[in-house]
Amino acid sequence: MSDSYRAGQAIGLELGGEQLVGVLVLSDGLAVNGSALVNGLKNTLPEHVKISGGLAGDGAQFADTLVTVGDLAESGLIAAVGLYGPSLRMTHEAAGGWDEFGPVRIITRSDDSILYELDGKPALDLYETYLGNEAAALPASALLYPLKIWDPASPDDEVVRTVLSVDHARRSMKFAGDIPQGWKARLMRGSFERLIDSAAEAADCAKSQMENQSSYDGLCLIVSCVGRRLLMGQQTEEEIDVVYSSIGGSFPIVGFYSYGEILANSKTGPSGLHNQTITLTMISEVA
């Protein structure tokens, strides 16, 4: 996709309507700039519309991601579905569970989703220093050390970014969303317990937002970052178990592991693209 922002705008214009409640969007995870895509959607959709979905992933391979539209399964595709109707209910929630460590740094050189320098030094050099022997497994090993970034003028509006690829010749790193120059950054790391606790909290919050939860059935879409799965390893099923325990059997659960999680209201927040999170979208219809 040559222009992710314009693609988001086009989708928003196509789906916009008086009874539009939410949009589910599924995108290629490597060829599309996820934050630009979401910003394009937010620019054209009505303010009340909720946006959920994610970027396709292929585990730790970072080779090729596919999106299916009808009988077509290709890389570079973006698929979106509009959800309409006065009886439709949609709520969503996201949680991380990663902890910050190391000094706060300044993004001194970047271009869209490519990070060249932190504090005037090559970004890849910094990651290789922290990763040590694990640097040989880049970019997969960087999933265990996401980067939190924020605008110094708005420190509460922080986002987390996942590494998608590295360029050894340029000593740069490509992330799943924009890395604005001049923003601050700090490395993060996670623990199994913190990630599980955050998933449980997200499920409880999403469920509490649903009106008359016991009066109707619905669907719960889970999009969880592949980095969480790599960290939890064979215990990754526990993340799904705690969500199921909270939501209960009236909401069947579907989902996938992604290179970026999409969750936003049309006009709120600095970005609707999240990384290293678990996002829950609950959809139901009042009888």
Stockholm file with secondary structure:
# STOCKHOLM 1.0

chainA/1-287         MSDSYRAGQAIGLELGGEQLVGVLVLSDGLAVNGSALVNGLKNTLPEHVKISGGLAGDGAQFADTLVTVGDLAESGLIAAVGLYGPSLRMTHEAAGGWDEFGPVRIITRSDDSILYELDGKPALDLYETYLGNEAAALPASALLYPLKIWDPASPDDEVVRTVLSVDHARRSMKFAGDIPQGWKARLMRGSFERLIDSAAEAADCAKSQMENQSSYDGLCLIVSCVGRRLLMGQQTEEEIDVVYSSIGGSFPIVGFYSYGEILANSKTGPSGLHNQTITLTMISEVA
#=GR chainA/1-287 SS CCCHHHHHHHHHHHHCCTTEEEEEEEECSSSSCHHHHHHHHHHHSCTTCEEEEEECCCTTCCSCCCEEETTEEETTCEEEEEEECTTEEEEEEEECCEEEEEEEEEEEEEETTEEEEETTEEHHHHHHHHHGGGGGGTTGGGGGSCEEEEETTEEEEEEEECEEEEETTTTEEEESSCCCTTCEEEEEEECHHHHHHHHHHHHHHHHHHSTTGGGCCEEEEEEEEHHHHHHHGGGTHHHHHHHHHHHCTTSCEEEEEESEEEEEESSCSSCSEESSCEEEEEEEECC
#=GC SS_cons         CCCHHHHHHHHHHHHCCTTEEEEEEEECSSSSCHHHHHHHHHHHSCTTCEEEEEECCCTTCCSCCCEEETTEEETTCEEEEEEECTTEEEEEEEECCEEEEEEEEEEEEEETTEEEEETTEEHHHHHHHHHGGGGGGTTGGGGGSCEEEEETTEEEEEEEECEEEEETTTTEEEESSCCCTTCEEEEEEECHHHHHHHHHHHHHHHHHHSTTGGGCCEEEEEEEEHHHHHHHGGGTHHHHHHHHHHHCTTSCEEEEEESEEEEEESSCSSCSEESSCEEEEEEEECC
//
